[in-house]
């Protein structure tokens, strides 16, 4: 962990509108993941597992729960110089505006990073699911004497229109970069083939794709900058790395691609969040939270083990502190302190859990007010859904997105990307029926 010359900067994201309503009460990095984690735990753990422990998280929207999580989860020995600091957007005498983009966010915080010219700055996204040894990327950056190294991944050309796409030579030097190309002719001009593709596959065999599918080398939004180059590149009014800063450096600075061939999922939408969570229920999931050599760190909560009373579970991730009684769970991710009551059946459900277990006195008061208990009531059937934290779903509810108009919503429920969402702190009364059950 003795690498004070390497600073890690995690981008906390913007308003997270594509993850609404999961981001109505929290910023993107604070969104729960995999039952027991938060999205921000992924990039932080990648930094720590790579030996880098000087970490900054840049945020500006709804940061309270993120602050609390980081303060509780990442406490370092006072003698090892490690830290995870949150740099929230702030007004100064010189500038009163919010972050205008990724580059502007870093620019506004350069003074907090205390950079020496020879330092390296790793810039990471806060809403991706992957495991990467960042030390390998730093080693390539140094070996090639690069000014900027971009983490890239070989993807089918049909899937790159929402990403930055690089053009490289046989040595991995970046010779072109287009942010979010939509013109088929432009995308075709960025295809990786011939000797360049052979060179990539020689060292990264997992980059092979089926048949003759055209591929591109897409940016993962992870960068290693030499500090002096970063400072110079931001000495202007450019606001975004992909749209402006990187194209402006082409032909002027040495840009290199670092090819990553592991699992990587950009969790930027409700649909991708739901699917990435449910993928964790596979017998051999694409992302392995059980890798003891490269653990994913999070807040230690000191909760009791999950408890199952006469329940049927198949392909289920069940988090600590949960209680499942006489229910059936099929392909579900159940978060901390979740309570699922008798006779209920959940299929393809991601449940984010609860902040507390209700005490008997709280339960009595809520029932006097006609409010269901936190969790899932008796004899409910729920499918293809996300149930946000502290939700109260009453007895005999039938919830499904099928037949419900996209982006339909009421006070408690919302549909997006084909998924029904029970909002945070929502109250769904007994006998509520939404959508058509298909399973």
QUIPESUL-V583358 format. One record per residue. N is the residue number from 0. PSI is psi in radians with two decimals (NA if undefined). OMEGA is omega in degrees with one decimal (NA if undefined). NEAR is the number of other C-alpha atoms within 12 Angstrom. Layout:
n:N psi:PSI omega:OMEGA near:NEAR
n:N psi:PSI omega:OMEGA near:NEAR
This chain:
n:0 psi:0.15 omega:-175.3 near:23
n:1 psi:1.25 omega:179.8 near:16
n:2 psi:1.10 omega:-178.2 near:23
n:3 psi:-0.24 omega:179.8 near:24
n:4 psi:-0.04 omega:-179.1 near:27
n:5 psi:2.06 omega:179.2 near:36
n:6 psi:2.34 omega:179.4 near:45
n:7 psi:2.25 omega:-179.0 near:47
n:8 psi:2.04 omega:-178.7 near:45
n:9 psi:2.15 omega:-178.7 near:43
n:10 psi:2.11 omega:-177.0 near:44
n:11 psi:-0.07 omega:177.3 near:44
n:12 psi:2.94 omega:178.8 near:43
n:13 psi:-2.41 omega:-176.5 near:32
n:14 psi:-0.26 omega:178.5 near:27
n:15 psi:0.67 omega:-175.4 near:29
n:16 psi:-0.53 omega:-179.8 near:20
n:17 psi:-0.26 omega:176.2 near:24
n:18 psi:0.13 omega:175.7 near:35
n:19 psi:2.43 omega:6.6 near:35
n:20 psi:0.16 omega:178.6 near:39
n:21 psi:-0.41 omega:179.6 near:41
n:22 psi:0.30 omega:177.9 near:32
n:23 psi:-0.50 omega:-175.2 near:22
n:24 psi:0.00 omega:-176.7 near:26
n:25 psi:2.76 omega:174.6 near:35
n:26 psi:2.86 omega:-176.0 near:40
n:27 psi:-0.81 omega:-178.1 near:46
n:28 psi:-0.35 omega:-178.0 near:48
n:29 psi:-0.03 omega:179.9 near:38
n:30 psi:2.25 omega:179.5 near:47
n:31 psi:2.63 omega:-175.9 near:44
n:32 psi:2.40 omega:171.1 near:44
n:33 psi:0.45 omega:175.8 near:42
n:34 psi:-0.84 omega:-171.5 near:41
n:35 psi:-0.05 omega:-171.0 near:40
n:36 psi:3.10 omega:169.6 near:38
n:37 psi:2.73 omega:-178.8 near:40
n:38 psi:-0.65 omega:-176.9 near:43
n:39 psi:-0.37 omega:179.2 near:49
n:40 psi:-0.46 omega:-177.1 near:43
n:41 psi:-1.02 omega:179.9 near:40
n:42 psi:-0.62 omega:178.1 near:44
n:43 psi:-0.78 omega:179.7 near:53
n:44 psi:-0.67 omega:176.6 near:37
n:45 psi:-0.70 omega:177.8 near:37
n:46 psi:-0.87 omega:-177.1 near:46
n:47 psi:-0.74 omega:179.6 near:36
n:48 psi:-0.36 omega:177.8 near:26
n:49 psi:-0.07 omega:178.2 near:29
n:50 psi:0.23 omega:-177.8 near:28
n:51 psi:2.10 omega:-173.7 near:34
n:52 psi:0.35 omega:171.3 near:34
n:53 psi:1.71 omega:-164.4 near:36
n:54 psi:2.31 omega:176.6 near:41
n:55 psi:2.39 omega:176.2 near:40
n:56 psi:2.10 omega:-177.0 near:44
n:57 psi:2.13 omega:-179.1 near:45
n:58 psi:2.89 omega:173.0 near:42
n:59 psi:-0.19 omega:-177.6 near:32
n:60 psi:2.22 omega:170.3 near:30
n:61 psi:1.12 omega:-170.9 near:26
n:62 psi:-0.01 omega:-172.7 near:31
n:63 psi:-0.90 omega:-177.6 near:20
n:64 psi:-0.55 omega:177.2 near:25
n:65 psi:-0.78 omega:176.9 near:40
n:66 psi:-0.86 omega:-177.4 near:30
n:67 psi:-0.77 omega:-178.6 near:20
n:68 psi:-0.83 omega:-177.5 near:32
n:69 psi:-0.70 omega:179.1 near:32
n:70 psi:-0.62 omega:-178.8 near:19
n:71 psi:-0.49 omega:-172.3 near:17
n:72 psi:-0.60 omega:-168.1 near:25
n:73 psi:1.47 omega:177.4 near:31
n:74 psi:2.00 omega:-175.7 near:22
n:75 psi:2.79 omega:172.7 near:20
n:76 psi:2.33 omega:-174.8 near:11
n:77 psi:-0.24 omega:-176.7 near:9
n:78 psi:-0.13 omega:-173.4 near:10
n:79 psi:0.03 omega:174.5 near:16
n:80 psi:0.18 omega:179.8 near:19
n:81 psi:2.65 omega:178.9 near:27
n:82 psi:2.76 omega:165.3 near:29
n:83 psi:1.90 omega:-177.5 near:34
n:84 psi:2.47 omega:173.6 near:31
n:85 psi:2.21 omega:176.1 near:35
n:86 psi:1.66 omega:180.0 near:29
n:87 psi:2.64 omega:178.5 near:30
n:88 psi:2.40 omega:-178.0 near:31
n:89 psi:2.63 omega:175.5 near:21
n:90 psi:2.46 omega:177.9 near:14
n:91 psi:3.08 omega:177.0 near:11
n:92 psi:-0.50 omega:-177.9 near:7
n:93 psi:-0.51 omega:-173.9 near:8
n:94 psi:2.33 omega:-178.4 near:15
n:95 psi:0.02 omega:-174.2 near:12
n:96 psi:2.79 omega:172.8 near:16
n:97 psi:2.98 omega:173.6 near:25
n:98 psi:2.31 omega:-179.5 near:32
n:99 psi:-0.10 omega:-179.2 near:24
n:100 psi:-3.12 omega:-176.0 near:30
n:101 psi:-0.80 omega:-178.8 near:37
n:102 psi:-0.70 omega:-179.8 near:34
n:103 psi:-0.61 omega:178.2 near:30
n:104 psi:-0.76 omega:178.3 near:37
n:105 psi:-0.73 omega:179.5 near:45
n:106 psi:-0.80 omega:-176.8 near:33
n:107 psi:-0.28 omega:-177.3 near:34
n:108 psi:0.15 omega:-179.5 near:33
n:109 psi:-0.65 omega:-178.9 near:27
n:110 psi:-0.45 omega:-179.8 near:13
n:111 psi:-0.28 omega:-175.5 near:23
n:112 psi:-0.34 omega:177.4 near:32
n:113 psi:1.03 omega:-172.9 near:21
n:114 psi:2.40 omega:165.0 near:25
n:115 psi:2.67 omega:-176.1 near:20
n:116 psi:-0.58 omega:-176.5 near:19
n:117 psi:-0.02 omega:178.0 near:21
n:118 psi:2.82 omega:172.7 near:26
n:119 psi:2.48 omega:178.0 near:39
n:120 psi:2.09 omega:175.5 near:44
n:121 psi:2.14 omega:179.6 near:43
n:122 psi:2.18 omega:-174.8 near:41
n:123 psi:2.70 omega:174.9 near:42
n:124 psi:2.62 omega:-179.8 near:42
n:125 psi:0.14 omega:-176.7 near:42
n:126 psi:0.79 omega:177.9 near:42
n:127 psi:2.60 omega:177.8 near:38
n:128 psi:1.95 omega:-177.3 near:41
n:129 psi:2.88 omega:173.6 near:37
n:130 psi:2.02 omega:-176.5 near:31
n:131 psi:2.41 omega:171.2 near:37
n:132 psi:1.73 omega:-177.5 near:28
n:133 psi:-0.36 omega:177.6 near:39
n:134 psi:-0.58 omega:177.2 near:25
n:135 psi:-0.70 omega:179.1 near:22
n:136 psi:-0.70 omega:177.1 near:34
n:137 psi:-0.69 omega:179.2 near:41
n:138 psi:-0.75 omega:177.7 near:19
n:139 psi:-0.70 omega:178.5 near:28
n:140 psi:-0.76 omega:-178.5 near:32
n:141 psi:-0.68 omega:-178.7 near:24
n:142 psi:-0.60 omega:-177.2 near:14
n:143 psi:0.02 omega:-177.3 near:21
n:144 psi:0.70 omega:-177.1 near:20
n:145 psi:2.67 omega:170.6 near:31
n:146 psi:-0.57 omega:178.3 near:39
n:147 psi:2.28 omega:173.8 near:41
n:148 psi:2.33 omega:-177.8 near:44
n:149 psi:2.22 omega:173.4 near:44
n:150 psi:2.28 omega:-176.2 near:41
n:151 psi:2.83 omega:178.5 near:39
n:152 psi:2.40 omega:176.3 near:42
n:153 psi:2.10 omega:-179.6 near:44
n:154 psi:2.66 omega:172.6 near:39
n:155 psi:2.41 omega:-176.7 near:28
n:156 psi:-0.50 omega:-179.4 near:35
n:157 psi:-0.24 omega:-173.8 near:25
n:158 psi:0.17 omega:-170.0 near:24
n:159 psi:0.04 omega:-173.4 near:34
n:160 psi:-0.29 omega:178.8 near:25
n:161 psi:0.16 omega:-175.6 near:23
n:162 psi:2.91 omega:168.1 near:31
n:163 psi:2.48 omega:-176.5 near:37
n:164 psi:2.31 omega:-177.7 near:46
n:165 psi:2.73 omega:167.0 near:48
n:166 psi:2.26 omega:-175.2 near:38
n:167 psi:2.79 omega:173.0 near:36
n:168 psi:-3.04 omega:-175.1 near:25
n:169 psi:-0.30 omega:178.8 near:21
n:170 psi:0.06 omega:179.5 near:22
n:171 psi:0.05 omega:176.6 near:32
n:172 psi:2.41 omega:-178.4 near:31
n:173 psi:2.14 omega:-178.8 near:39
n:174 psi:-0.15 omega:178.9 near:26
n:175 psi:2.69 omega:-179.9 near:32
n:176 psi:2.21 omega:177.9 near:39
n:177 psi:2.20 omega:-179.7 near:35
n:178 psi:2.13 omega:175.4 near:30
n:179 psi:1.06 omega:179.8 near:24
n:180 psi:2.42 omega:177.5 near:27
n:181 psi:-0.37 omega:179.1 near:21
n:182 psi:2.09 omega:-179.5 near:17
n:183 psi:-0.62 omega:179.9 near:17
n:184 psi:-0.67 omega:178.1 near:11
n:185 psi:-0.77 omega:179.0 near:22
n:186 psi:-0.72 omega:178.9 near:34
n:187 psi:-0.63 omega:179.8 near:26
n:188 psi:-0.27 omega:-179.4 near:24
n:189 psi:0.04 omega:179.7 near:39
n:190 psi:2.48 omega:174.8 near:32
n:191 psi:2.18 omega:-178.0 near:36
n:192 psi:-3.14 omega:176.4 near:28
n:193 psi:-2.47 omega:-174.5 near:15
n:194 psi:-0.53 omega:-179.9 near:15
n:195 psi:-0.79 omega:178.5 near:25
n:196 psi:-0.68 omega:177.8 near:33
n:197 psi:-0.68 omega:179.9 near:18
n:198 psi:-0.67 omega:178.4 near:21
n:199 psi:-0.81 omega:-176.8 near:32
n:200 psi:-0.38 omega:178.3 near:23
n:201 psi:-0.60 omega:-180.0 near:16
n:202 psi:-0.31 omega:-179.4 near:17
n:203 psi:1.28 omega:-175.0 near:20
n:204 psi:-0.43 omega:-180.0 near:17
n:205 psi:-0.16 omega:179.9 near:18
n:206 psi:-0.07 omega:178.8 near:28
n:207 psi:2.49 omega:177.5 near:27
n:208 psi:2.82 omega:-175.6 near:22
n:209 psi:2.40 omega:174.4 near:11
n:210 psi:-2.47 omega:-179.3 near:8
n:211 psi:0.58 omega:-179.5 near:14
n:212 psi:2.14 omega:176.8 near:19
n:213 psi:2.44 omega:-177.9 near:26
n:214 psi:2.76 omega:174.4 near:33
n:215 psi:2.87 omega:177.4 near:40
n:216 psi:1.76 omega:-172.1 near:46
n:217 psi:2.52 omega:176.3 near:44
n:218 psi:2.40 omega:176.8 near:41
n:219 psi:0.01 omega:-177.8 near:42
n:220 psi:0.43 omega:178.0 near:40
n:221 psi:2.16 omega:-172.8 near:43
n:222 psi:2.56 omega:167.1 near:41
n:223 psi:2.03 omega:178.9 near:43
n:224 psi:2.47 omega:161.8 near:46
n:225 psi:2.38 omega:-169.9 near:33
n:226 psi:-0.77 omega:-178.5 near:32
n:227 psi:-0.59 omega:178.0 near:23
n:228 psi:-0.73 omega:178.9 near:29
n:229 psi:-0.80 omega:-179.1 near:36
n:230 psi:-0.75 omega:178.6 near:30
n:231 psi:-0.71 omega:-177.9 near:22
n:232 psi:-0.39 omega:-179.0 near:32
n:233 psi:0.12 omega:179.4 near:30
n:234 psi:1.10 omega:-176.6 near:18
n:235 psi:-2.84 omega:-179.9 near:17
n:236 psi:0.21 omega:178.5 near:19
n:237 psi:2.47 omega:-174.4 near:26
n:238 psi:-0.32 omega:-172.0 near:24
n:239 psi:2.38 omega:179.7 near:27
n:240 psi:-0.89 omega:-174.5 near:38
n:241 psi:-0.71 omega:-175.5 near:33
n:242 psi:-0.56 omega:-170.2 near:23
n:243 psi:-0.94 omega:-170.9 near:24
n:244 psi:-0.88 omega:-177.5 near:36
n:245 psi:-0.85 omega:176.8 near:42
n:246 psi:-0.59 omega:-179.0 near:27
n:247 psi:-0.40 omega:-179.7 near:24
n:248 psi:-0.30 omega:-178.4 near:29
n:249 psi:2.31 omega:179.4 near:25
n:250 psi:-0.17 omega:-179.6 near:16
n:251 psi:-0.51 omega:-178.8 near:18
n:252 psi:2.83 omega:179.7 near:26
n:253 psi:1.92 omega:179.9 near:30
n:254 psi:2.29 omega:-179.1 near:40
n:255 psi:2.64 omega:175.2 near:42
n:256 psi:2.36 omega:171.4 near:42
n:257 psi:2.02 omega:-174.8 near:44
n:258 psi:2.19 omega:178.3 near:42
n:259 psi:2.31 omega:-176.5 near:33
n:260 psi:0.36 omega:177.2 near:28
n:261 psi:-3.03 omega:178.3 near:25
n:262 psi:2.38 omega:179.0 near:23
n:263 psi:2.20 omega:178.9 near:31
n:264 psi:2.16 omega:177.2 near:30
n:265 psi:1.91 omega:-175.3 near:31
n:266 psi:1.34 omega:-176.6 near:33
n:267 psi:-0.14 omega:-177.8 near:35
n:268 psi:2.86 omega:176.7 near:27
n:269 psi:-0.75 omega:-178.8 near:35
n:270 psi:-0.79 omega:-179.7 near:28
n:271 psi:-0.60 omega:176.2 near:26
n:272 psi:-0.83 omega:-179.4 near:40
n:273 psi:-0.82 omega:-178.1 near:42
n:274 psi:-0.70 omega:179.9 near:34
n:275 psi:-0.65 omega:176.3 near:36
n:276 psi:-0.82 omega:-177.9 near:44
n:277 psi:-0.48 omega:177.0 near:34
n:278 psi:-0.40 omega:179.1 near:31
n:279 psi:-0.22 omega:179.8 near:31
n:280 psi:-0.11 omega:178.7 near:33
n:281 psi:2.70 omega:178.8 near:21
n:282 psi:-0.78 omega:172.2 near:15
n:283 psi:1.62 omega:-175.0 near:12
n:284 psi:2.65 omega:179.6 near:21
n:285 psi:-0.47 omega:174.1 near:23
n:286 psi:2.24 omega:-171.3 near:29
n:287 psi:1.81 omega:175.7 near:27
n:288 psi:-0.12 omega:-176.8 near:30
n:289 psi:0.16 omega:179.9 near:15
n:290 psi:1.74 omega:-175.5 near:14
n:291 psi:-0.37 omega:179.2 near:10
n:292 psi:-0.42 omega:-179.9 near:16
n:293 psi:1.21 omega:-173.5 near:23
n:294 psi:2.71 omega:169.9 near:24
n:295 psi:2.07 omega:-175.5 near:35
n:296 psi:2.69 omega:176.6 near:32
n:297 psi:-3.04 omega:-179.2 near:33
n:298 psi:2.16 omega:174.6 near:24
n:299 psi:2.03 omega:-171.4 near:19
n:300 psi:-0.23 omega:178.5 near:20
n:301 psi:0.81 omega:178.1 near:12
n:302 psi:2.75 omega:175.7 near:20
n:303 psi:2.85 omega:176.7 near:15
n:304 psi:2.77 omega:175.4 near:17
n:305 psi:2.61 omega:-176.7 near:24
n:306 psi:2.24 omega:-179.7 near:24
n:307 psi:2.14 omega:179.9 near:26
n:308 psi:1.78 omega:176.4 near:19
n:309 psi:0.67 omega:-179.8 near:17
n:310 psi:2.76 omega:173.8 near:23
n:311 psi:2.09 omega:-179.6 near:24
n:312 psi:2.41 omega:178.3 near:27
n:313 psi:2.08 omega:-177.3 near:21
n:314 psi:1.16 omega:-176.3 near:26
n:315 psi:2.34 omega:168.0 near:34
n:316 psi:2.04 omega:-174.4 near:36
n:317 psi:2.04 omega:-172.4 near:37
n:318 psi:2.88 omega:-176.1 near:34
n:319 psi:2.59 omega:178.1 near:31
n:320 psi:0.05 omega:-178.1 near:28
n:321 psi:2.66 omega:178.6 near:36
n:322 psi:2.10 omega:179.7 near:33
n:323 psi:2.09 omega:-174.9 near:38
n:324 psi:2.09 omega:173.6 near:28
n:325 psi:0.69 omega:-179.2 near:25
n:326 psi:2.96 omega:176.9 near:30
n:327 psi:2.15 omega:-179.9 near:33
n:328 psi:2.15 omega:179.5 near:37
n:329 psi:2.03 omega:178.5 near:30
n:330 psi:1.23 omega:-177.3 near:33
n:331 psi:2.65 omega:169.9 near:40
n:332 psi:2.03 omega:-173.1 near:46
n:333 psi:2.08 omega:-174.6 near:50
n:334 psi:3.09 omega:-175.2 near:41
n:335 psi:2.47 omega:175.7 near:43
n:336 psi:0.39 omega:177.6 near:36
n:337 psi:2.51 omega:176.0 near:45
n:338 psi:2.16 omega:-179.4 near:44
n:339 psi:2.15 omega:-168.7 near:48
n:340 psi:3.00 omega:-168.1 near:36
n:341 psi:2.40 omega:174.6 near:28
n:342 psi:-0.03 omega:-178.5 near:26
n:343 psi:2.66 omega:-178.8 near:34
n:344 psi:2.09 omega:-179.0 near:38
n:345 psi:2.26 omega:179.6 near:45
n:346 psi:2.23 omega:-178.7 near:35
n:347 psi:0.92 omega:-176.3 near:40
n:348 psi:2.34 omega:171.7 near:46
n:349 psi:1.97 omega:-176.7 near:48
n:350 psi:2.13 omega:-171.8 near:52
n:351 psi:-0.11 omega:172.0 near:46
n:352 psi:-2.72 omega:-175.7 near:43
n:353 psi:2.76 omega:179.8 near:35
n:354 psi:-0.42 omega:-177.8 near:26
n:355 psi:2.77 omega:163.5 near:22
n:356 psi:2.20 omega:-178.6 near:25
n:357 psi:2.40 omega:174.7 near:22
n:358 psi:2.74 omega:-179.0 near:12
n:359 psi:-0.66 omega:-179.9 near:11
n:360 psi:-0.65 omega:177.4 near:12
n:361 psi:-0.71 omega:179.4 near:17
n:362 psi:-0.76 omega:179.8 near:19
n:363 psi:-0.79 omega:-179.2 near:15
n:364 psi:-0.72 omega:179.8 near:15
n:365 psi:-0.68 omega:-180.0 near:18
n:366 psi:-0.60 omega:175.4 near:18
n:367 psi:-0.53 omega:178.3 near:12
n:368 psi:-0.02 omega:-179.9 near:13
n:369 psi:0.36 omega:-179.7 near:16
n:370 psi:2.36 omega:176.1 near:25
n:371 psi:2.82 omega:174.0 near:34
n:372 psi:2.74 omega:175.8 near:39
n:373 psi:2.38 omega:179.7 near:41
n:374 psi:-2.72 omega:-177.0 near:46
n:375 psi:2.25 omega:-180.0 near:49
n:376 psi:-2.97 omega:-177.9 near:38
n:377 psi:2.55 omega:170.9 near:32
n:378 psi:0.65 omega:175.3 near:27
n:379 psi:2.66 omega:172.7 near:37
n:380 psi:2.06 omega:-176.1 near:40
n:381 psi:2.32 omega:179.8 near:49
n:382 psi:2.60 omega:175.7 near:37
n:383 psi:1.04 omega:-171.6 near:40
n:384 psi:2.78 omega:167.6 near:44
n:385 psi:2.24 omega:179.2 near:50
n:386 psi:1.89 omega:-174.9 near:50
n:387 psi:3.01 omega:-170.4 near:46
n:388 psi:2.54 omega:172.4 near:40
n:389 psi:0.36 omega:179.0 near:32
n:390 psi:2.66 omega:179.7 near:36
n:391 psi:1.87 omega:179.0 near:42
n:392 psi:2.06 omega:-175.5 near:45
n:393 psi:-3.09 omega:-178.5 near:33
n:394 psi:2.65 omega:170.4 near:32
n:395 psi:0.57 omega:178.5 near:26
n:396 psi:2.57 omega:177.3 near:32
n:397 psi:1.91 omega:-173.0 near:36
n:398 psi:2.17 omega:178.8 near:47
n:399 psi:2.58 omega:176.6 near:37
n:400 psi:-0.22 omega:-175.7 near:35
n:401 psi:2.24 omega:179.9 near:26
n:402 psi:0.01 omega:179.4 near:18
n:403 psi:2.37 omega:-178.8 near:25
n:404 psi:2.42 omega:178.3 near:19
n:405 psi:2.38 omega:-178.7 near:18
n:406 psi:0.22 omega:169.7 near:20
n:407 psi:2.54 omega:175.2 near:23
n:408 psi:2.74 omega:166.9 near:21
n:409 psi:-2.84 omega:-174.8 near:18
n:410 psi:-0.53 omega:-172.6 near:16
n:411 psi:-0.35 omega:-170.0 near:27
n:412 psi:2.71 omega:-177.5 near:39
n:413 psi:2.53 omega:174.8 near:35
n:414 psi:2.29 omega:176.4 near:35
n:415 psi:2.44 omega:179.2 near:34
n:416 psi:0.57 omega:178.7 near:29
n:417 psi:0.19 omega:-178.0 near:27
n:418 psi:2.38 omega:175.5 near:40
n:419 psi:2.30 omega:-177.4 near:44
n:420 psi:2.19 omega:169.3 near:48
n:421 psi:2.06 omega:-170.2 near:43
n:422 psi:2.80 omega:177.6 near:34
n:423 psi:2.35 omega:178.8 near:35
n:424 psi:0.29 omega:-177.1 near:30
n:425 psi:2.70 omega:173.5 near:29
n:426 psi:2.00 omega:177.6 near:33
n:427 psi:1.92 omega:-174.0 near:37
n:428 psi:2.81 omega:174.4 near:30
n:429 psi:2.53 omega:171.5 near:23
n:430 psi:0.34 omega:177.0 near:19
n:431 psi:2.34 omega:176.1 near:24
n:432 psi:2.15 omega:177.3 near:25
n:433 psi:2.21 omega:177.3 near:33
n:434 psi:-3.07 omega:-177.3 near:28
n:435 psi:2.19 omega:179.2 near:20
n:436 psi:2.31 omega:-178.8 near:23
n:437 psi:-0.11 omega:-178.0 near:16
n:438 psi:NA omega:NA near:17
